[in-house]
């Protein structure tokens, strides 16, 4: 899998994306209000949901969002269709313990994120202008509205996110770190 941008520049449709398992679908479904408001305001915006089960988004306009079944073979390609990635989380011990994998995947393909600033997600948001934090319904709407309106800023955030992933989270960077830890533990 090649984690690179899908090169969506020049397309008129702007896609908000979310990828996750059925266990985290309630976090996406909790954003139905802000997503519905944005879709009503912006006819050029769509939502793409990638999961192992379709969400319940009854209040979103038909034809403005679609569900794609997740598979390891299609994950990167599906994310490359997105212009911004969502990572909503509750403020809980469980969420604080998450590793922000989806956030890093979005950043690795060069798209900005809108994320709940919980646990390591808050730390990653602090590493650069990689996206926007949102905690309330109003903040989610404002963040998505801002990125949809200023696609150049969204693209810059996506590029900054890609640089953060390459600098701090890439295998080639962390292989050396792990080697040092193993040597230290082994007493070598």
Order of alpha helices (4+ residues) and beta strands (2+ residues): beta-alpha-alpha-beta-beta-alpha-beta-alpha-alpha-beta-alpha-beta-alpha-alpha-alpha
